[in-house]
Each structure stands twice: as C-alpha cells, then as structure tokens.
C-alpha cells in the first residue's frame, strides 16, 4: 500500500467527519466498495489523531456562581446544617 493511497483515505475521513458523517457510516461505505477493513481502520485512527491536534485546548472550566436575592436586591445567605458542612453535601 502506498503512502499516497493511505493519505487519500485519511483526507476523505477528515473531510467527511467535519461535515458531520459518523465514522461507522464512512467505514461501512468504504468496506462495501471493496476497501479492506485494516486499511480503513488505520485511516480512521490517523484521521482522528490529526483532527484532535487541531481541536482547541480548554484550559479551565468556567465557575458558575449563583446567589438568592430578596425583593430589595440584597443577597440572602442560606445556612446549611452542621452535618452537611462536615460531609460536604
């Protein structure tokens, strides 16, 4: 198998995965056209690795804070029982 042949399959997977097709549907389509299972699987793995490199890295999760306010827009503090504070519930 030449590298050009495998590169074409990888590009095919990358293009169609970004369009929204599932890997299973693409795998089934290629194997029904006569491509070997091993070649298709290795091309899918390589395409997923290349797509993962382009994905943005999320550094931290956002912290969501909320508070309950009364009719005068002042925060209301709710005290938890001592046993919930102790066990972190």
C-alpha positions as CSV (number, residue, x, y, z in Angstrom):
1,X,0.0,0.0,0.0
2,X,1.5,3.4,-1.0
3,X,1.5,6.3,1.3
4,X,-0.4,8.4,-1.3
5,X,-3.3,5.8,-1.2
6,X,-3.5,6.0,2.6
7,X,-3.3,9.8,2.6
8,X,-6.3,10.0,0.3
9,X,-8.3,7.8,2.7
10,X,-7.2,9.9,5.6
11,X,-8.2,13.1,3.9
12,X,-11.5,11.5,2.9
13,X,-12.3,10.7,6.5
14,X,-11.2,14.1,7.8
15,X,-13.4,15.9,5.2
16,X,-16.5,13.8,5.8
17,X,-16.1,13.7,9.6
18,X,-16.1,17.5,9.7
19,X,-19.2,17.5,7.5
20,X,-21.0,15.5,10.2
21,X,-20.9,12.0,8.9
22,X,-20.3,9.3,11.5
23,X,-17.2,7.1,11.4
24,X,-19.4,4.0,11.2
25,X,-21.3,5.2,8.1
26,X,-18.0,6.1,6.4
27,X,-16.4,2.7,7.4
28,X,-19.4,0.8,6.0
29,X,-19.4,2.8,2.8
30,X,-15.7,2.1,2.1
31,X,-15.9,-1.5,3.0
32,X,-18.9,-2.1,0.8
33,X,-16.8,-0.5,-2.1
34,X,-14.1,-3.1,-1.5
35,X,-11.6,-1.5,0.8
36,X,-10.0,-3.8,3.4
37,X,-11.0,-3.4,7.0
38,X,-7.5,-3.0,8.2
39,X,-6.7,-0.1,5.8
40,X,-10.0,1.6,6.7
41,X,-9.4,1.3,10.5
42,X,-5.9,2.6,10.3
43,X,-7.1,5.6,8.2
44,X,-9.8,6.4,10.7
45,X,-7.4,6.3,13.6
46,X,-4.9,8.6,11.8
47,X,-7.7,11.0,10.8
48,X,-9.0,11.2,14.4
49,X,-5.4,11.9,15.6
50,X,-5.0,14.7,13.1
51,X,-8.4,16.2,13.9
52,X,-7.6,16.0,17.6
53,X,-4.4,18.0,17.1
54,X,-6.4,20.9,15.5
55,X,-9.0,21.0,18.3
56,X,-8.7,23.9,20.7
57,X,-7.4,23.0,24.2
58,X,-9.7,24.1,27.0
59,X,-7.5,25.2,29.9
60,X,-10.1,25.6,32.6
61,X,-13.8,25.1,33.3
62,X,-15.9,28.1,34.0
63,X,-17.1,28.5,37.5
64,X,-20.8,29.1,37.9
65,X,-21.8,31.1,40.9
66,X,-25.3,31.9,41.9
67,X,-27.0,33.7,44.8
68,X,-30.5,34.2,46.0
69,X,-31.6,37.8,46.4
70,X,-34.6,39.2,48.1
71,X,-37.1,41.9,46.8
72,X,-34.6,44.6,47.8
73,X,-31.8,43.1,45.7
74,X,-29.8,42.0,48.7
75,X,-28.3,38.6,48.8
76,X,-29.9,36.0,51.2
77,X,-27.5,33.7,52.9
78,X,-28.7,30.2,53.5
79,X,-27.0,28.3,56.3
80,X,-26.5,24.7,55.9
81,X,-26.8,22.3,58.9
82,X,-23.5,21.4,60.5
83,X,-23.6,17.8,59.3
84,X,-23.9,18.9,55.6
85,X,-21.0,21.2,56.0
86,X,-19.0,18.4,57.7
87,X,-19.6,15.9,54.9
88,X,-19.6,18.4,52.1
89,X,-23.2,17.7,50.9
